[in-house]
Amino acid sequence: MLRYVIRRLLQSIPIFFGITILSYLLMSLTPGGPLGALAFSNPKIKPEQQQKLAIRLGVKDPVPVQYLRWLVGDDWMRRDTDGDGIADTSILIPLDADGDGEPEPPGERKGILRGDFGFSFFNNRKVLDVLMEKLPATLELNISSLIVGMTVGIVVGVLAAVRKGGWFDNSTRVVAVAFTAIPDFWLGLLLLIVFAVWLKGTPLELPLGGRCKTTLDDSCPSLYLRINYLILPVFVLSTGLIAGYSRYMRASMLDIINQDYIRTARAKGMGFQRVWFVHAMRNALIPIATFLGPTITGLLGGSVIIEKIFNYAGVGLVTITAFTQRDYPVVMAVTIYAAIATILGYLLSDILYAWIDPRIRY
């Protein structure tokens, strides 16, 4: 198993670099660019100031040089060739970028490979600090939705397969189709109207949004003390998972329970729960494991919309704000964050697939 995991990790390295190249090319082709975003936020900026900003940001350099600086930094681009202690030559950037007759100092960026995503244009803070501050809220929301969606979906799928053709099977299929067809943003707005407006003042009232009650230090209490803030967003995010996993689990279980070894186990008098939930369900989980990677990707995309609707202070809300303000460093950092999460999600799917079915690793 260890060799299998190492091989999959090595295969993900070129995928990651391919994503970085494609993402940076798309961002470099975006109209306006960083200077346009800064000029939009400050219309009084002068042309000479824009020129100095362009030199400082390096947006006038060729795109491959900009990509290399963003990837591995620019603190290594100046070097001392004659031993006088002065960085006097450079391969990738000109010695005198602004034409003032003085050589430019070495850069300070370390690159994303060393965890440096630069500074936000509008917050004047390190991008990584901004995202790490909001990451716990997004993980809290996504992990809760994943646990609820997978648990309920798998159990419903098994029961629907066991009671094929019954009222439970038919009703769950109708509900699954309805949840799949309803957009998340529409369902979220509808639930806000029902539980936060129509039921206001009743025991069923739920908060309009947010992660917790606002405090002076912007901190939130323990999860069990603010579970009411998670009910609506987790329900909206998990409905699609419940619908999808229940249908896939039902189809997989129907195929498994018709196998010879299941009929043999039942003929020998093995208990009902042991046959369905031990022997049959484990083999039925093999196809389900392959959907974990797309599920994580879908949660990341869906949480952006849900966090905006419920004003949930996570990475998704920061992403929408960054897109609105054209805060390119934050947008690129979120893109890489989503790419890494997607790669790890698919890697986890492969590992689970090999763990459930040992023949895969060979």
Buried (B, 14 or more C-beta within 10 A) or exposed (E): EEEBBEEBEEEBEEEBEEBBEEBBEEBBEEEEBBBBBBBEEEEEBEEEEBEEBBBEBBBEBEEEBBBBBBBBBBBEBBEEEEEEEEBEEBEBBEEEBEEEEEBBEBBEBBBBEEEBBBBBBBBEEBBBEBBEBBBEBBEBBBEBBBEBBBBBBBBBBBBBBBEEEEEBBEEBBEBBEEBEEBEBBEBBBEBBEEBBEEEEEEEEBBBBBBBBEEEEEEEBEEEEEBEEBBBBBBBBBBBBBBBBBBBBBBBBBBBBBEEEEBEEBBEEEBEEEEBBBEBBBEBBBBBBBBBBBBBBBBBBEBBBBBBBBBEBBBBBBBBEBBBEBBBBBBBBBBBBBBBEBBBBBBBBBBBBBBEBBEEBBE
